[in-house]
Amino acid sequence: MKIEKTGRGFPIVKFDDFYNQGCSLQLSSIVEPECIWLGVNNAEPRILASQAASHGVHTEESVGWVPYPVPDAVWMSTRMHLTREQVAELIPHLQLFVDTGEVG
């Protein structure tokens, strides 16, 4: 994990998940209520190669996942905008997973 600052000077923790997807935890610029951003940085949509042609995606691949092009005009939210209260509610569930490997 790397701790940096955004272009606007807000703290951001950058890390990769199990699948090597870039993720971050960032202090939000919203003043009230105080919030953080948490999640994957980019959606990186994919489609099964075997189904790509039927959805208009050309690929030379025949197996596995291939990139699914999304127009620039489409926005996909990949990060949660959480209040302090929401984070407090999540902490016991996350701690249970840390302690036992379970959620609930």
TORNU-900598 format. One record per residue: residue number from 0; residue in one letter; y, z negated, x of N, C-alpha, C, O in turn. Coordinates in nm, 3 decimals, always signed. Example, Ala and Ser with C-alpha at 12.3 -4.5 7.8 and 13.67 -1.06 7.14 Angstrom:
BEGIN
+-------+-------+---------+---------+---------+---------+---------+---------+---------+---------+---------+---------+---------+---------+
| gulum | zator |      nY |      nZ |      nX |     caY |     caZ |     caX |      cY |      cZ |      cX |      oY |      oZ |      oX |
+-------+-------+---------+---------+---------+---------+---------+---------+---------+---------+---------+---------+---------+---------+
|     0 |     A |  -0.569 |  -0.780 |  +1.319 |  -0.450 |  -0.780 |  +1.230 |  -0.330 |  -0.780 |  +1.320 |  -0.332 |  -0.846 |  +1.424 |
|     1 |     S |  -0.225 |  -0.708 |  +1.285 |  -0.106 |  -0.714 |  +1.367 |  +0.003 |  -0.787 |  +1.290 |  +0.114 |  -0.804 |  +1.341 |
+-------+-------+---------+---------+---------+---------+---------+---------+---------+---------+---------+---------+---------+---------+
***
This chain:
BEGIN
+-------+-------+---------+---------+---------+---------+---------+---------+---------+---------+---------+---------+---------+---------+
| gulum | zator |      nY |      nZ |      nX |     caY |     caZ |     caX |      cY |      cZ |      cX |      oY |      oZ |      oX |
+-------+-------+---------+---------+---------+---------+---------+---------+---------+---------+---------+---------+---------+---------+
|     0 |     M |  -0.118 |  +0.000 |  +0.084 |  +0.000 |  +0.000 |  +0.000 |  +0.124 |  +0.000 |  +0.088 |  +0.130 |  -0.067 |  +0.192 |
|     1 |     K |  +0.222 |  +0.077 |  +0.044 |  +0.349 |  +0.085 |  +0.116 |  +0.461 |  +0.041 |  +0.023 |  +0.467 |  +0.082 |  -0.093 |
|     2 |     I |  +0.548 |  -0.043 |  +0.074 |  +0.665 |  -0.086 |  -0.003 |  +0.785 |  -0.009 |  +0.050 |  +0.817 |  -0.014 |  +0.169 |
|     3 |     E |  +0.852 |  +0.063 |  -0.041 |  +0.967 |  +0.145 |  -0.005 |  +1.079 |  +0.122 |  -0.106 |  +1.071 |  +0.032 |  -0.190 |
|     4 |     K |  +1.182 |  +0.204 |  -0.097 |  +1.290 |  +0.203 |  -0.196 |  +1.304 |  +0.343 |  -0.250 |  +1.286 |  +0.441 |  -0.178 |
|     5 |     T |  +1.338 |  +0.351 |  -0.379 |  +1.363 |  +0.482 |  -0.440 |  +1.497 |  +0.535 |  -0.390 |  +1.570 |  +0.465 |  -0.320 |
|     6 |     G |  +1.528 |  +0.658 |  -0.427 |  +1.656 |  +0.716 |  -0.391 |  +1.773 |  +0.637 |  -0.447 |  +1.884 |  +0.643 |  -0.393 |
|     7 |     R |  +1.749 |  +0.562 |  -0.555 |  +1.854 |  +0.480 |  -0.616 |  +1.849 |  +0.336 |  -0.567 |  +1.923 |  +0.251 |  -0.617 |
|     8 |     G |  +1.760 |  +0.307 |  -0.470 |  +1.756 |  +0.174 |  -0.409 |  +1.666 |  +0.073 |  -0.475 |  +1.671 |  -0.045 |  -0.441 |
|     9 |     F |  +1.582 |  +0.117 |  -0.571 |  +1.492 |  +0.024 |  -0.638 |  +1.361 |  +0.010 |  -0.560 |  +1.310 |  +0.109 |  -0.507 |
|    10 |     P |  +1.306 |  -0.112 |  -0.552 |  +1.179 |  -0.131 |  -0.482 |  +1.066 |  -0.054 |  -0.551 |  +1.059 |  -0.048 |  -0.673 |
|    11 |     I |  +0.979 |  +0.005 |  -0.469 |  +0.863 |  +0.077 |  -0.521 |  +0.745 |  +0.052 |  -0.427 |  +0.758 |  +0.063 |  -0.305 |
|    12 |     V |  +0.631 |  +0.019 |  -0.486 |  +0.507 |  +0.001 |  -0.411 |  +0.423 |  +0.125 |  -0.435 |  +0.388 |  +0.156 |  -0.549 |
|    13 |     K |  +0.389 |  +0.196 |  -0.328 |  +0.309 |  +0.318 |  -0.340 |  +0.167 |  +0.291 |  -0.291 |  +0.146 |  +0.225 |  -0.190 |
|    14 |     F |  +0.070 |  +0.345 |  -0.367 |  -0.070 |  +0.327 |  -0.330 |  -0.153 |  +0.438 |  -0.393 |  -0.105 |  +0.509 |  -0.482 |
|    15 |     D |  -0.276 |  +0.452 |  -0.348 |  -0.369 |  +0.549 |  -0.405 |  -0.477 |  +0.475 |  -0.482 |  -0.521 |  +0.368 |  -0.442 |
|    16 |     D |  -0.520 |  +0.534 |  -0.594 |  -0.628 |  +0.474 |  -0.670 |  -0.763 |  +0.516 |  -0.612 |  -0.768 |  +0.579 |  -0.506 |
|    17 |     F |  -0.871 |  +0.481 |  -0.679 |  -1.007 |  +0.510 |  -0.632 |  -1.030 |  +0.659 |  -0.609 |  -1.105 |  +0.697 |  -0.520 |
|    18 |     Y |  -0.964 |  +0.743 |  -0.690 |  -0.980 |  +0.888 |  -0.677 |  -0.872 |  +0.951 |  -0.589 |  -0.852 |  +1.073 |  -0.592 |
|    19 |     N |  -0.804 |  +0.869 |  -0.511 |  -0.698 |  +0.915 |  -0.420 |  -0.580 |  +0.978 |  -0.492 |  -0.511 |  +1.063 |  -0.435 |
|    20 |     Q |  -0.556 |  +0.937 |  -0.615 |  -0.437 |  +0.981 |  -0.688 |  -0.320 |  +0.890 |  -0.649 |  -0.335 |  +0.768 |  -0.643 |
|    21 |     G |  -0.206 |  +0.950 |  -0.622 |  -0.088 |  +0.872 |  -0.589 |  -0.041 |  +0.790 |  -0.708 |  -0.023 |  +0.844 |  -0.817 |
|    22 |     C |  -0.022 |  +0.661 |  -0.686 |  +0.022 |  +0.568 |  -0.792 |  +0.140 |  +0.488 |  -0.740 |  +0.169 |  +0.486 |  -0.620 |
|    23 |     S |  +0.209 |  +0.421 |  -0.832 |  +0.319 |  +0.337 |  -0.790 |  +0.348 |  +0.227 |  -0.890 |  +0.316 |  +0.236 |  -1.009 |
|    24 |     L |  +0.409 |  +0.123 |  -0.837 |  +0.463 |  +0.011 |  -0.913 |  +0.609 |  +0.004 |  -0.874 |  +0.642 |  -0.016 |  -0.757 |
|    25 |     Q |  +0.698 |  +0.021 |  -0.972 |  +0.840 |  +0.033 |  -0.942 |  +0.922 |  -0.051 |  -1.036 |  +0.894 |  -0.058 |  -1.156 |
|    26 |     L |  +1.023 |  -0.116 |  -0.982 |  +1.119 |  -0.187 |  -1.064 |  +1.201 |  -0.085 |  -1.141 |  +1.250 |  +0.012 |  -1.084 |
|    27 |     S |  +1.215 |  -0.105 |  -1.272 |  +1.289 |  -0.014 |  -1.357 |  +1.439 |  -0.037 |  -1.346 |  +1.484 |  -0.147 |  -1.313 |
|    28 |     S |  +1.515 |  +0.066 |  -1.374 |  +1.661 |  +0.054 |  -1.372 |  +1.715 |  -0.008 |  -1.501 |  +1.832 |  -0.044 |  -1.509 |
|    29 |     I |  +1.628 |  -0.019 |  -1.603 |  +1.673 |  -0.078 |  -1.729 |  +1.709 |  -0.226 |  -1.705 |  +1.637 |  -0.297 |  -1.636 |
|    30 |     V |  +1.820 |  -0.269 |  -1.762 |  +1.868 |  -0.406 |  -1.738 |  +1.806 |  -0.505 |  -1.835 |  +1.765 |  -0.614 |  -1.795 |
|    31 |     E |  +1.798 |  -0.469 |  -1.961 |  +1.747 |  -0.563 |  -2.063 |  +1.659 |  -0.489 |  -2.161 |  +1.708 |  -0.396 |  -2.225 |
|    32 |     P |  +1.536 |  -0.523 |  -2.177 |  +1.465 |  -0.625 |  -2.101 |  +1.425 |  -0.574 |  -1.963 |  +1.416 |  -0.453 |  -1.942 |
|    33 |     E |  +1.402 |  -0.665 |  -1.871 |  +1.357 |  -0.626 |  -1.737 |  +1.220 |  -0.559 |  -1.749 |  +1.133 |  -0.608 |  -1.821 |
|    34 |     C |  +1.203 |  -0.447 |  -1.679 |  +1.078 |  -0.371 |  -1.688 |  +1.034 |  -0.321 |  -1.551 |  +1.111 |  -0.321 |  -1.455 |
|    35 |     I |  +0.909 |  -0.281 |  -1.546 |  +0.855 |  -0.210 |  -1.432 |  +0.791 |  -0.081 |  -1.480 |  +0.756 |  -0.066 |  -1.597 |
|    36 |     W |  +0.776 |  +0.011 |  -1.389 |  +0.697 |  +0.132 |  -1.410 |  +0.567 |  +0.113 |  -1.333 |  +0.569 |  +0.068 |  -1.219 |
|    37 |     L |  +0.454 |  +0.147 |  -1.395 |  +0.323 |  +0.132 |  -1.328 |  +0.233 |  +0.246 |  -1.371 |  +0.219 |  +0.274 |  -1.491 |
|    38 |     G |  +0.172 |  +0.313 |  -1.275 |  +0.076 |  +0.416 |  -1.311 |  +0.063 |  +0.525 |  -1.208 |  +0.112 |  +0.515 |  -1.096 |
|    39 |     V |  -0.005 |  +0.631 |  -1.250 |  -0.024 |  +0.749 |  -1.167 |  +0.108 |  +0.825 |  -1.163 |  +0.177 |  +0.836 |  -1.264 |
|    40 |     N |  +0.142 |  +0.879 |  -1.046 |  +0.269 |  +0.948 |  -1.031 |  +0.272 |  +1.085 |  -1.099 |  +0.375 |  +1.124 |  -1.153 |
|    41 |     N |  +0.160 |  +1.156 |  -1.096 |  +0.155 |  +1.290 |  -1.153 |  +0.028 |  +1.306 |  -1.234 |  -0.078 |  +1.255 |  -1.197 |
|    42 |     A |  +0.039 |  +1.377 |  -1.345 |  -0.076 |  +1.394 |  -1.434 |  -0.185 |  +1.481 |  -1.371 |  -0.304 |  +1.452 |  -1.388 |
|    43 |     E |  -0.148 |  +1.586 |  -1.300 |  -0.242 |  +1.679 |  -1.240 |  -0.353 |  +1.720 |  -1.338 |  -0.470 |  +1.693 |  -1.314 |
|    44 |     P |  -0.315 |  +1.787 |  -1.450 |  -0.415 |  +1.825 |  -1.551 |  -0.520 |  +1.920 |  -1.494 |  -0.489 |  +2.007 |  -1.412 |
|    45 |     R |  -0.642 |  +1.901 |  -1.538 |  -0.757 |  +1.981 |  -1.493 |  -0.838 |  +2.024 |  -1.614 |  -0.831 |  +1.964 |  -1.721 |
|    46 |     I |  -0.916 |  +2.130 |  -1.595 |  -1.007 |  +2.179 |  -1.697 |  -1.137 |  +2.215 |  -1.628 |  -1.137 |  +2.256 |  -1.511 |
|    47 |     L |  -1.249 |  +2.201 |  -1.698 |  -1.376 |  +2.240 |  -1.640 |  -1.375 |  +2.390 |  -1.611 |  -1.335 |  +2.470 |  -1.696 |
|    48 |     A |  -1.418 |  +2.428 |  -1.492 |  -1.421 |  +2.568 |  -1.454 |  -1.498 |  +2.652 |  -1.555 |  -1.461 |  +2.766 |  -1.583 |
|    49 |     S |  -1.605 |  +2.596 |  -1.609 |  -1.688 |  +2.670 |  -1.706 |  -1.616 |  +2.698 |  -1.837 |  -1.658 |  +2.785 |  -1.912 |
|    50 |     Q |  -1.507 |  +2.625 |  -1.865 |  -1.432 |  +2.646 |  -1.988 |  -1.294 |  +2.707 |  -1.965 |  -1.221 |  +2.734 |  -2.060 |
|    51 |     A |  -1.259 |  +2.727 |  -1.840 |  -1.123 |  +2.772 |  -1.807 |  -1.089 |  +2.905 |  -1.873 |  -0.982 |  +2.918 |  -1.933 |
|    52 |     A |  -1.176 |  +3.003 |  -1.862 |  -1.145 |  +3.137 |  -1.915 |  -1.117 |  +3.133 |  -2.065 |  -1.028 |  +3.202 |  -2.113 |
|    53 |     S |  -1.192 |  +3.053 |  -2.138 |  -1.171 |  +3.046 |  -2.283 |  -1.040 |  +2.978 |  -2.321 |  -1.000 |  +2.979 |  -2.437 |
|    54 |     H |  -0.974 |  +2.919 |  -2.222 |  -0.843 |  +2.856 |  -2.245 |  -0.732 |  +2.927 |  -2.167 |  -0.624 |  +2.873 |  -2.148 |
|    55 |     G |  -0.762 |  +3.052 |  -2.123 |  -0.660 |  +3.133 |  -2.059 |  -0.633 |  +3.102 |  -1.914 |  -0.530 |  +3.143 |  -1.860 |
|    56 |     V |  -0.724 |  +3.032 |  -1.848 |  -0.705 |  +2.996 |  -1.707 |  -0.798 |  +3.081 |  -1.621 |  -0.920 |  +3.075 |  -1.639 |
|    57 |     H |  -0.742 |  +3.158 |  -1.529 |  -0.824 |  +3.238 |  -1.438 |  -0.860 |  +3.155 |  -1.316 |  -0.773 |  +3.092 |  -1.255 |
|    58 |     T |  -0.987 |  +3.155 |  -1.281 |  -1.033 |  +3.085 |  -1.161 |  -1.153 |  +3.157 |  -1.104 |  -1.230 |  +3.221 |  -1.177 |
|    59 |     E |  -1.169 |  +3.147 |  -0.974 |  -1.287 |  +3.201 |  -0.906 |  -1.401 |  +3.099 |  -0.907 |  -1.516 |  +3.132 |  -0.878 |
|    60 |     E |  -1.367 |  +2.974 |  -0.940 |  -1.467 |  +2.866 |  -0.941 |  -1.555 |  +2.878 |  -1.065 |  -1.510 |  +2.927 |  -1.168 |
|    61 |     S |  -1.679 |  +2.832 |  -1.054 |  -1.770 |  +2.834 |  -1.169 |  -1.817 |  +2.694 |  -1.208 |  -1.872 |  +2.675 |  -1.317 |
|    62 |     V |  -1.795 |  +2.597 |  -1.122 |  -1.833 |  +2.459 |  -1.152 |  -1.719 |  +2.365 |  -1.113 |  -1.631 |  +2.402 |  -1.035 |
|    63 |     G |  -1.723 |  +2.246 |  -1.168 |  -1.623 |  +2.145 |  -1.134 |  -1.494 |  +2.160 |  -1.212 |  -1.483 |  +2.240 |  -1.305 |
|    64 |     W |  -1.397 |  +2.081 |  -1.171 |  -1.266 |  +2.080 |  -1.235 |  -1.169 |  +2.168 |  -1.157 |  -1.169 |  +2.167 |  -1.034 |
|    65 |     V |  -1.087 |  +2.243 |  -1.229 |  -0.986 |  +2.329 |  -1.167 |  -0.850 |  +2.296 |  -1.228 |  -0.843 |  +2.246 |  -1.340 |
|    66 |     P |  -0.742 |  +2.323 |  -1.154 |  -0.609 |  +2.294 |  -1.209 |  -0.584 |  +2.367 |  -1.340 |  -0.622 |  +2.483 |  -1.358 |
|    67 |     Y |  -0.519 |  +2.297 |  -1.432 |  -0.481 |  +2.354 |  -1.561 |  -0.329 |  +2.367 |  -1.561 |  -0.259 |  +2.266 |  -1.570 |
|    68 |     P |  -0.278 |  +2.490 |  -1.552 |  -0.132 |  +2.506 |  -1.543 |  -0.061 |  +2.464 |  -1.672 |  -0.102 |  +2.501 |  -1.783 |
|    69 |     V |  +0.043 |  +2.388 |  -1.654 |  +0.124 |  +2.342 |  -1.768 |  +0.267 |  +2.392 |  -1.745 |  +0.320 |  +2.377 |  -1.635 |
|    70 |     P |  +0.328 |  +2.451 |  -1.846 |  +0.465 |  +2.501 |  -1.828 |  +0.562 |  +2.391 |  -1.785 |  +0.546 |  +2.275 |  -1.824 |
|    71 |     D |  +0.661 |  +2.428 |  -1.705 |  +0.760 |  +2.331 |  -1.658 |  +0.834 |  +2.262 |  -1.772 |  +0.884 |  +2.151 |  -1.755 |
|    72 |     A |  +0.840 |  +2.326 |  -1.888 |  +0.911 |  +2.269 |  -2.003 |  +0.833 |  +2.155 |  -2.068 |  +0.885 |  +2.086 |  -2.156 |
|    73 |     V |  +0.709 |  +2.134 |  -2.027 |  +0.625 |  +2.029 |  -2.084 |  +0.632 |  +1.906 |  -1.995 |  +0.616 |  +1.914 |  -1.873 |
|    74 |     W |  +0.658 |  +1.791 |  -2.057 |  +0.663 |  +1.664 |  -1.985 |  +0.543 |  +1.581 |  -2.024 |  +0.511 |  +1.569 |  -2.142 |
|    75 |     M |  +0.476 |  +1.522 |  -1.926 |  +0.363 |  +1.434 |  -1.953 |  +0.392 |  +1.298 |  -1.890 |  +0.419 |  +1.288 |  -1.771 |
|    76 |     S |  +0.385 |  +1.197 |  -1.971 |  +0.408 |  +1.062 |  -1.923 |  +0.281 |  +1.008 |  -1.859 |  +0.174 |  +1.009 |  -1.921 |
|    77 |     T |  +0.292 |  +0.960 |  -1.738 |  +0.176 |  +0.906 |  -1.668 |  +0.194 |  +0.761 |  -1.627 |  +0.102 |  +0.697 |  -1.576 |
|    78 |     R |  +0.313 |  +0.709 |  -1.649 |  +0.341 |  +0.573 |  -1.605 |  +0.381 |  +0.487 |  -1.724 |  +0.455 |  +0.530 |  -1.813 |
|    79 |     M |  +0.332 |  +0.364 |  -1.723 |  +0.364 |  +0.268 |  -1.827 |  +0.499 |  +0.204 |  -1.795 |  +0.528 |  +0.175 |  -1.679 |
|    80 |     H |  +0.581 |  +0.182 |  -1.896 |  +0.708 |  +0.111 |  -1.881 |  +0.685 |  -0.025 |  -1.946 |  +0.688 |  -0.037 |  -2.068 |
|    81 |     L |  +0.663 |  -0.127 |  -1.864 |  +0.620 |  -0.258 |  -1.913 |  +0.728 |  -0.363 |  -1.897 |  +0.797 |  -0.370 |  -1.795 |
|    82 |     T |  +0.743 |  -0.447 |  -2.001 |  +0.833 |  -0.562 |  -1.993 |  +0.763 |  -0.676 |  -1.919 |  +0.642 |  -0.672 |  -1.897 |
|    83 |     R |  +0.840 |  -0.775 |  -1.882 |  +0.782 |  -0.893 |  -1.816 |  +0.680 |  -0.961 |  -1.907 |  +0.577 |  -1.009 |  -1.860 |
|    84 |     E |  +0.708 |  -0.964 |  -2.036 |  +0.616 |  -1.026 |  -2.131 |  +0.484 |  -0.949 |  -2.138 |  +0.377 |  -1.010 |  -2.144 |
|    85 |     Q |  +0.492 |  -0.817 |  -2.136 |  +0.370 |  -0.736 |  -2.140 |  +0.287 |  -0.756 |  -2.013 |  +0.165 |  -0.764 |  -2.019 |
|    86 |     V |  +0.354 |  -0.763 |  -1.899 |  +0.283 |  -0.788 |  -1.774 |  +0.216 |  -0.925 |  -1.778 |  +0.102 |  -0.940 |  -1.735 |
|    87 |     A |  +0.287 |  -1.025 |  -1.831 |  +0.229 |  -1.160 |  -1.841 |  +0.103 |  -1.160 |  -1.928 |  +0.008 |  -1.232 |  -1.899 |
|    88 |     E |  +0.103 |  -1.078 |  -2.033 |  -0.016 |  -1.069 |  -2.119 |  -0.132 |  -1.000 |  -2.048 |  -0.248 |  -1.030 |  -2.075 |
|    89 |     L |  -0.101 |  -0.907 |  -1.958 |  -0.206 |  -0.835 |  -1.885 |  -0.266 |  -0.916 |  -1.771 |  -0.384 |  -0.899 |  -1.739 |
|    90 |     I |  -0.188 |  -1.003 |  -1.710 |  -0.234 |  -1.074 |  -1.591 |  -0.367 |  -1.147 |  -1.612 |  -0.455 |  -1.135 |  -1.527 |
|    91 |     P |  -0.387 |  -1.222 |  -1.721 |  -0.517 |  -1.289 |  -1.737 |  -0.635 |  -1.190 |  -1.743 |  -0.744 |  -1.219 |  -1.694 |
|    92 |     H |  -0.613 |  -1.074 |  -1.803 |  -0.719 |  -0.973 |  -1.811 |  -0.748 |  -0.914 |  -1.673 |  -0.864 |  -0.892 |  -1.637 |
|    93 |     L |  -0.643 |  -0.889 |  -1.598 |  -0.661 |  -0.838 |  -1.462 |  -0.728 |  -0.942 |  -1.373 |  -0.815 |  -0.909 |  -1.292 |
|    94 |     Q |  -0.688 |  -1.068 |  -1.389 |  -0.747 |  -1.175 |  -1.308 |  -0.894 |  -1.193 |  -1.342 |  -0.975 |  -1.218 |  -1.253 |
|    95 |     L |  -0.929 |  -1.180 |  -1.471 |  -1.070 |  -1.188 |  -1.511 |  -1.150 |  -1.078 |  -1.443 |  -1.262 |  -1.102 |  -1.398 |
|    96 |     F |  -1.094 |  -0.958 |  -1.435 |  -1.163 |  -0.849 |  -1.368 |  -1.180 |  -0.879 |  -1.219 |  -1.286 |  -0.855 |  -1.162 |
|    97 |     V |  -1.075 |  -0.932 |  -1.155 |  -1.082 |  -0.968 |  -1.014 |  -1.192 |  -1.071 |  -0.991 |  -1.269 |  -1.061 |  -0.896 |
|    98 |     D |  -1.197 |  -1.171 |  -1.081 |  -1.292 |  -1.283 |  -1.064 |  -1.435 |  -1.246 |  -1.100 |  -1.529 |  -1.294 |  -1.036 |
|    99 |     T |  -1.454 |  -1.163 |  -1.202 |  -1.589 |  -1.142 |  -1.257 |  -1.634 |  -0.997 |  -1.266 |  -1.753 |  -0.970 |  -1.284 |
|   100 |     G |  -1.541 |  -0.903 |  -1.252 |  -1.575 |  -0.763 |  -1.273 |  -1.578 |  -0.724 |  -1.420 |  -1.619 |  -0.613 |  -1.453 |
|   101 |     E |  -1.537 |  -0.812 |  -1.506 |  -1.536 |  -0.789 |  -1.652 |  -1.393 |  -0.781 |  -1.703 |  -1.300 |  -0.823 |  -1.635 |
|   102 |     V |  -1.377 |  -0.728 |  -1.822 |  -1.248 |  -0.732 |  -1.892 |  -1.270 |  -0.786 |  -2.030 |  -1.381 |  -0.779 |  -2.083 |
|   103 |     G |  -1.166 |  -0.839 |  -2.089 |  -1.182 |  -0.890 |  -2.225 |  -1.078 |  -0.992 |  -2.259 |  -1.078 |  -1.045 |  -2.370 |
+-------+-------+---------+---------+---------+---------+---------+---------+---------+---------+---------+---------+---------+---------+
***
